[in-house]
Amino acid sequence: MVKYGKIFSLKFGYTPIVVVSSAKLAKPVLKTQDLSKKIQSFSPIREDEVSRMIKKISQQAASSQITNLSRLMISLTSTIICRVAFGVRFDEEAHERKSFDYLLAEAQAMMATIFVSAFFLFLSWIDKLTGLTDRLERNFKNLNEFYEELIEQH
C-alpha cells in the first residue's frame, strides 16, 4: 500500500471506487464534503417529529394498545424526509403520504439490490431477464411523477 499511497482507486467492472485507507486522510476528505451544518439546521424538524412520535407512543400505552415500533420508526423517517425535502407534512392516512412511503420503500429495495450490469456491463441482459431493469425504470418514472406533482402544487 505504501508503494501506491493511502488514497487510491479501484475498479469493480465499470464502477470506480475511491479508497481512503487512513483515518488521518479521511478526516479532511470528509470535512470538505461535510454537510453537518446543513443537517443541524433541520434539528427543529427532527425534534418536533420525535416529540410527536413519543406523544403517540404514550397515548397508545395509556390506552393499552399494541405499539408497532418498526412501523412508527418508518413513519418518523418518512415524515422527516417529507418535511426536510418538500417542506410538507403529509398526514399518515393521506394519499400522497401512502404513495411516497411505497415509492420510498421500493427505492430502498432497489438500492439494496445488486445489479450485475453495475460490475459487468456486457451481462446487463441478466438484469433485463430478471426484471430488475424494468422495476428500476418503473420506480424512477413513479418518483419523477410524484416530484412533478409536488412541484406543481407549489
N, C-alpha and C positions, 0 to 999 in steps of 0.2 A: 504494500500500500504506500509506503514511503516513496517508492520509486515514481509513482504517478501523482502523489499528493493526497490531501484529505478530502478534496472535493472532486468528484468525478462523475461521469455519466455512463450509464449502461443502456443497452438497447435490448428490449424484450420483443422480438419480432420487429414490428414497426413502431413500437412505443418507447420513446426515450424516457429514461428515469434519471434524475439527478440525485446523487447520494452525498450528503454532508456527514462525514464519519467522525467528526469531532464536536463535542459539546461547546468548546470554545469558539469554533467557527459557526456553529449553528445559531448561537445567540445573536450575533449581528445580522445574519441572514434572516432570521425570524423577526428581528426587531424592525428591519426596514419594510418587511411585509406585514407588520403588526397592525391589527385593527382594534386593539384593546380600547383605545379611547372612543372609537365609534361604538363598540359593544357596550361600554359603560354608559353611553348616552341613552341606551334603551332600558336601563335598570328600573326606572319608574314603571314601565310597562310590565316587566317581569315581576316586580314586587306586587303590582296590582293583581295580576293574574294568579300568582301564588296565593295571595290573600283570598281571592275568590274561591280557589280550589280548597283551601283549608276550611273556609266557611261551609262549603258544600259537604266536605267530609264530616264536619261537626254536625251539620243538620242530619245527615244520613245516620250517623252514630246515635244521635239523640232519639231518632225515630226507629232505632234498631234495624235499619236497612242494611243489606249486604253492600259493601263498597268494593267495586272492581277498580283497584288501584292502577292496573295496567291501562285500562280504558281512560281513567282520569288523567294519567300522565300523557297519553297520546293526545287527548283533548287539550291539555295545557300547552303542549308543544305546538299543536296546530293553531291554537288561538294566538300564541305569542308570535308565531310566524306571520299570521294574517295581519296582526296589528303593526308589526315592525315593517313588513314588506309592502302592505297595501294600505295601511292607515285605517283599517276597518276591523271592527269586532263583530264577526258573524255570530248570530245565535246558534246554539248547538243543533237545533232542530231545523234551521233554515236550509233551503235547497242548496244555496251557494256553499255553505259550510260542509254539508254532506258530500257535495261534488268535489270540493277542494280536498277533503280528507281522503276520498277514494283516489283522486289523482296523485296526491302525495304518497299514499301507500304504494301505489303502482310504480311511481318513480323510484321510491326507495327499493322496491323489489328489483327493478331493472338495474339500479346501481350495484346491487349485491350480486348480480348475475355475471358470470364470466362469458364473455363473447370471444369465441375462437378467433374471429377476424381482428380483434384488437392486437393479437400477437402474430397471427399468420394470415395476412390479407388474402392469400391465394386459397384459403379454406373458408372464405366468407359464405360459401354455399351451405355450409353446415348450419350457420345462424339462420339462413333463409329456410332451410329444410325443417328446422326445429320450431320455426315460427317466432323466434326472438326478434328478428328484424322487423317483422310486421307489428309485433307487440310494442316495440320501442317507437316506431313511427306513429302508431295509433296514440300512444301516450303523449308524444310530443305534440301531435295535432290537437288533442283534447286540452292539454295545458295551454297551448297557444290560444285556442278559442276562449278558454277561461280568462286568461290575461287580457285579451282584447275586449271581452265583455266588461271586465273591471275598469279598463281604461275608458271605455265609452261612458260608463256611469260617472266618471269623474269629469 
